[in-house]
Amino acid sequence: MNRNIETKCLHFEEDENKITHFGAINFPIYQTATYAHAGVGKSAGYDYSRLQNPTKEHLEKVVASLENGTEGFALSSGMAAISLLMELFKPEDHLIADSDLYGGSIRLFRNVSEKNGIVFSNIDCYKENIEEYFTENTKAVYIETPTNPMMHVTDIAKVAELTKKHHIILIVDNTFMSPYFQNPLDLGADVVVHSGTKFLGGHNDTLAGFLVTNKPKIAEQLRFLIKTTGAGLAPFDSFLILRGIKTLAVRMEKAQENALKIAHWLKHQNAVTNVIYPGLPEHSGYDIMKKQARGFGAMLTFSVKSKAFALSILEKVRMIKFAESLGGVETLITYPITQTHADVPPEIREKNGITETLLRLSVGIEHAEDLIQELEHVFQETERELHG
Ligand SMILES: *Cc1c(COP(=O)(O)O)cnc(C)c1O
């Protein structure tokens, strides 16, 4: 029987028919770089931790199972995972990438991948006809849904139909939804990317990245690349992410519940000009989210009436932290224009709507009343100072 994801976050079925590691409930941290061999050709299955480490491997199996993939790879950060993935391509290969992506991914593609000869078309995958951009060199489509920070929703199954028809790969960065709410491989994607730093880890304490696939050939290439380039996740960090994953389900549910409450509260503020949360029925991607995901997540973006108002919110928050990153138990507020998306060229920022009045919230698991109370206080103080 296929287990529910709440259970899969806690119990790894494959290991259940035997007592291993003295019955330790938590998978041990194998803090070793290398492994002894009993003789020539007698490896115990582990040779060197750049490629194989039991703690890392256990985490990889767990994450692969959460994404319904056959193989997972744990890297030292989300960007290490995406950089590794780009090594699948060679000069003149053409990739279609969503134009509204995590700022670090845009920076990587523009400054590193392009230098290495990969050619990109950046398009609004949620509304444009992707097929029009295909060339004979097109090798992959790279999307996030919902996007960061504008929360555009792309129909994964629809894009997968096109990528399958053209025999190219579909890569989905699933960081915003986490495997708890969305499983792109089930919808036809070939590779799922995660910044494990975010919801999987969940505690704002560890950097990690993941690649999950159900295509043996891609897995084989990735395994070779990890061994060769060397950005695998460390054993202790693997342990921290495993620990974070245990509570993924309850964290996601609580954070989503809070996000919806805050979205409703924001909608009723005079100073707020726009609230973008895919869990609001008026959001243009609401119906697609209903179809392809089991929830709406805990990320929301909103605009206020002036730059001064936005800056004042960032100055005045105390319990809510003004910080980059997302997906942790603590609520964070981010200013995309100077933080996550600072290195995105201004013309693209403008086209995507990343303006000086735009703020992004990663809603945590505090009591919703306390979050709203702090926001209420910050909004009132700001109103008083700016408008008497
Ligand atoms: C944070 C993030 C990344 C990069 O991950 P790191 O762990 O910070 O390197 C990639 N994609 C998305 C959507 C992210 O939010």
The ligand as an SDF file (V2000), in Angstrom:
LIG
                    3D

 15 15  0  0  0  0  0  0  0  0999 V2000
   16.4100   29.6220   -2.0960 C   0  0  0  0  0  0  0  0  0  0  0  0
   16.0100   29.1000   -3.3960 C   0  0  0  0  0  0  0  0  0  0  0  0
   16.9430   28.5230   -4.2540 C   0  0  0  0  0  0  0  0  0  0  0  0
   18.4150   28.4370   -3.9040 C   0  0  0  0  0  0  0  0  0  0  0  0
   18.6410   27.6140   -2.8100 O   0  0  0  0  0  0  0  0  0  0  0  0
   19.8540   27.8100   -1.7470 P   0  0  0  0  0  0  0  0  0  0  0  0
   19.6590   26.6830   -0.8300 O   0  0  0  0  0  0  0  0  0  0  0  0
   19.6630   29.1540   -1.1230 O   0  0  0  0  0  0  0  0  0  0  0  0
   21.1150   27.7500   -2.5220 O   0  0  0  0  0  0  0  0  0  0  0  0
   16.4920   28.0170   -5.4540 C   0  0  0  0  0  0  0  0  0  0  0  0
   15.1940   28.0980   -5.8170 N   0  0  0  0  0  0  0  0  0  0  0  0
   14.2720   28.6580   -5.0140 C   0  0  0  0  0  0  0  0  0  0  0  0
   12.8570   28.7250   -5.4640 C   0  0  0  0  0  0  0  0  0  0  0  0
   14.6410   29.1800   -3.7890 C   0  0  0  0  0  0  0  0  0  0  0  0
   13.7400   29.7500   -3.0130 O   0  0  0  0  0  0  0  0  0  0  0  0
  1  2  1  0
  2  3  1  0
  2 14  2  0
  3  4  1  0
  3 10  2  0
  4  5  1  0
  5  6  1  0
  6  7  2  0
  6  8  1  0
  6  9  1  0
 10 11  1  0
 11 12  2  0
 12 13  1  0
 12 14  1  0
 14 15  1  0
M  END
$$$$
